């Protein structure tokens, strides 16, 4: 009696309309994979579709369902390797899982089959090259972002915010940081209270007792209060990595007051090696 045909799990994915326009649509992938199974004598056990999901992480509903149903198929078939994973670590984790269950992996366009040692080696090398390309793109993007950040304080891009999420006391208007007068008054009171000698516990108690909550409606505590006291945005600067970028919205405190708060908070740290003071510049014409 001939061996029964292997059961194939077909996995297809698109993340953007551009991919679909280039011939990677779900229907196009399914058609090619179906023809492959017919030619190779594989029975199609199931088709798993992830529409609109990136391949850089494994948190995709159809992919996760497919791996949870691993006992129902024998070979995983994809159009190209980047359809299943764009991250080398995730790919190798998947390959380990397939190996533990005695499953095979086939990529049609690369003509790769992990039923042999050479196929497994080539799959690993191609996947690492794909990750290298992805990381290089990320590095180039970061360089561009840094150049943009270094020029934000000058015309004509002084309104930019680098995707800055406005904290309590501020909002965004037409891409520019804009003060929220009511919230900013609360922030000023927080800084002045701390400088006058009030403890963070006392400040939190006063805010919560008066019904003044955070923007998300949560009570104040030492952690979110510490974030406020350490944020240079209230002294006129947005922080991007180690850069301080001047903004032109109203400040809650002066740079001098902000720096005094940083020194006072650092003095309360018991371990001298952890007493870091991150001050902001004091500009005469600021």
C-alpha positions in Angstrom: 0.0 0.0 0.0 1.5 3.4 -1.0 2.2 5.9 1.8 -0.6 8.4 2.4 0.0 11.9 0.9 1.5 14.4 3.3 -0.9 17.0 4.7 0.0 20.6 3.8 -0.7 23.8 5.8 -0.7 26.7 3.4 0.3 30.0 5.0 -0.4 33.4 3.3 0.2 36.9 4.5 0.0 40.5 3.3 0.8 43.6 5.4 0.2 46.5 3.0 -1.7 47.4 -0.2 1.7 47.9 -1.9 2.5 44.2 -1.4 -0.8 43.3 -3.0 -0.1 45.5 -5.9 3.3 43.8 -6.4 1.7 40.4 -6.8 1.7 39.2 -3.2 -2.1 39.3 -2.7 -3.7 36.6 -0.6 -5.5 35.1 -3.6 -2.3 35.1 -5.7 -0.4 33.4 -3.0 -3.1 30.8 -2.4 -3.3 30.0 -6.2 0.4 29.4 -6.5 0.6 27.3 -3.3 -2.4 25.2 -4.4 -0.7 24.5 -7.8 2.5 23.5 -5.9 0.6 21.0 -3.7 -1.0 19.5 -6.7 2.3 19.1 -8.5 4.0 17.6 -5.4 1.1 15.3 -4.5 0.4 17.1 -1.2 -3.1 17.1 0.4 -4.1 20.6 1.6 -5.1 20.3 5.2 -5.9 24.0 5.8 -5.2 27.5 4.5 -4.2 30.1 7.1 -4.5 33.8 6.1 -3.2 36.9 7.9 -4.4 40.0 6.2 -2.7 43.3 7.2 -0.1 41.9 9.6 3.6 42.5 9.7 6.0 39.6 9.5 8.3 41.1 12.0 6.6 39.5 15.0 4.7 36.2 15.6 1.6 37.8 17.1 -0.7 37.1 14.1 -4.0 35.3 14.6 -3.9 32.9 11.7 -0.2 32.1 12.3 -0.8 31.4 16.0 -3.8 29.2 15.1 -1.8 27.3 12.6 1.0 26.5 15.1 -1.6 25.5 17.7 -3.0 23.0 15.1 0.4 21.6 14.2 -0.7 18.0 14.7 -3.2 18.3 11.9 -0.6 18.8 9.1 2.8 17.5 8.1 4.4 20.2 6.0 4.2 24.0 6.1 4.2 25.6 2.7 4.7 29.3 2.0 5.3 31.4 -1.2 8.4 33.1 0.1 10.3 33.0 3.4 9.4 36.6 4.2 5.7 35.6 4.1 6.2 33.6 7.3 8.8 35.6 9.2 11.0 38.7 8.7 12.8 38.2 12.1 15.6 35.6 12.2 15.0 34.7 15.9 11.3 34.1 15.3 12.0 32.1 12.2 14.5 29.8 14.0 12.1 29.4 16.9 9.5 28.3 14.5 11.9 25.9 12.8 12.8 24.4 16.2 9.1 23.9 16.9 8.6 22.2 13.5 11.6 20.0 14.2 10.3 18.9 17.6 7.0 17.8 15.9 8.7 16.2 12.9 7.3 18.8 10.4 8.8 20.1 7.2 9.0 23.5 5.7 8.8 24.4 2.0 9.3 27.8 0.4 8.1 27.7 -3.2 10.0 30.7 -4.7 13.3 29.8 -3.0 12.8 26.1 -3.9 13.8 25.2 -0.4 12.9 22.0 1.4 14.0 21.4 5.0 13.7 17.6 4.6 17.5 17.7 3.9 20.5 19.3 5.6 21.4 21.6 2.7 17.9 23.0 2.6 18.0 23.7 6.4 21.4 25.5 6.0 20.3 27.6 3.1 17.0 28.6 4.8 19.0 29.8 7.8 21.4 31.9 5.7 18.7 33.5 3.6 16.7 34.4 6.7 19.7 36.0 8.3 20.3 38.1 5.2 16.7 39.2 5.3 17.1 40.3 8.9 20.3 42.1 8.1 18.5 44.1 5.4 15.6 44.9 7.8 18.1 46.1 10.5 20.0 48.2 8.0 16.8 49.9 6.9 16.0 50.6 10.6 19.5 52.1 11.1 19.1 54.4 8.1 15.7 55.5 9.4 17.2 56.2 12.8 19.9 58.3 11.3 17.3 60.3 9.4 15.3 60.8 12.5 18.3 62.0 14.4 19.1 64.5 11.7 15.6 65.8 11.8 15.8 66.0 15.6 19.0 68.0 15.5 17.3 70.6 13.2 14.0 70.9 15.0 15.0 74.0 16.8 15.7 75.9 13.6 13.6 77.2 10.8 11.7 76.0 8.8 11.0 72.9 10.7 10.8 74.3 14.2 7.2 73.1 14.5 8.1 69.5 14.2 7.8 67.2 17.2 9.3 63.8 16.1 6.1 62.0 16.9 6.3 63.5 20.4 3.4 62.5 22.6 2.3 65.5 24.6 2.5 64.9 28.3 0.1 66.3 31.0 0.0 70.0 30.5 0.3 70.0 26.8 -1.5 69.1 23.6 -0.7 69.2 19.9 -2.2 71.8 17.5 -1.3 71.8 13.8 1.7 69.6 14.6 3.0 72.1 17.2 3.2 71.7 20.9 0.6 73.8 22.6 0.0 74.4 26.3 -3.2 73.3 28.2 -3.5 76.2 30.6 -5.5 74.3 33.2 -3.2 71.4 33.3 0.0 73.5 33.1 -1.1 75.4 36.1 -1.3 72.1 38.0 2.2 71.3 36.9 3.6 74.6 38.0 2.0 74.1 41.4 3.7 70.6 41.6 7.1 72.1 40.9 6.7 75.0 43.3 5.3 72.7 46.1 8.3 70.4 45.7 10.7 73.4 45.8 9.0 74.7 48.9 9.8 71.5 50.8 6.6 69.4 50.3 7.2 65.7 49.9 6.0 63.8 46.9 3.5 61.9 49.1 2.1 65.2 50.4 1.8 66.6 46.9 0.0 63.5 45.7 -2.4 63.6 48.7 -3.2 67.2 48.0 -3.9 66.6 44.3 -6.0 63.5 44.8 -7.9 65.1 47.7 -8.9 68.1 45.5 -10.1 65.7 42.8 -7.2 66.6 40.4 -6.4 63.4 38.6 -4.0 62.5 35.8 -5.1 62.9 32.2 -6.1 59.3 32.2 -8.2 59.8 35.2 -5.9 57.9 37.6 -4.8 59.1 41.1 -1.4 60.7 41.4 1.4 58.6 43.0 5.1 59.0 43.5 5.9 57.3 40.1 3.8 59.5 37.8 4.7 62.6 39.9 8.4 61.7 39.5 7.9 61.5 35.8 6.5 65.1 35.8 9.4 66.4 37.9 12.0 64.9 35.6 10.5 65.9 32.3 12.4 68.8 30.7 9.4 69.7 28.5 8.1 71.7 31.4 11.2 73.9 31.2 11.0 74.4 27.5 12.7 71.3 26.0 11.6 68.1 24.3 13.9 65.1 24.8 14.8 62.8 22.0 17.4 60.2 23.1 20.2 62.4 24.6 19.1 65.5 22.6 17.2 68.4 24.1 15.2 70.2 21.6 13.7 73.7 22.5 10.0 74.1 22.0 8.0 77.3 21.9 5.0 76.5 24.0 4.5 78.1 27.4 6.7 76.7 30.1 5.5 75.5 33.5 8.8 76.5 35.2 12.0 78.2 34.3 15.1 76.2 33.4 16.6 77.4 36.7 13.7 76.1 38.7 13.8 72.8 36.8 17.5 72.3 37.5 17.0 73.1 41.1 14.4 70.4 41.3 16.8 67.9 39.6 19.5 68.7 42.2 17.1 68.3 45.1 15.7 65.0 43.8 19.2 63.6 43.2 20.3 64.6 46.8 17.6 62.3 48.2 19.1 59.2 46.4 21.0 57.2 49.0 23.5 55.6 46.7 25.9 58.3 45.5 26.8 56.4 42.3 23.1 56.7 41.2 22.8 60.4 41.8 22.5 61.5 38.2 21.4 65.1 37.6 20.1 65.8 34.1 19.9 69.6 33.8 18.6 71.7 30.9 20.5 74.7 29.4 19.7 78.1 30.7 19.5 80.5 27.8 19.4 84.3 28.2 17.1 84.8 25.2 14.9 81.7 25.8 
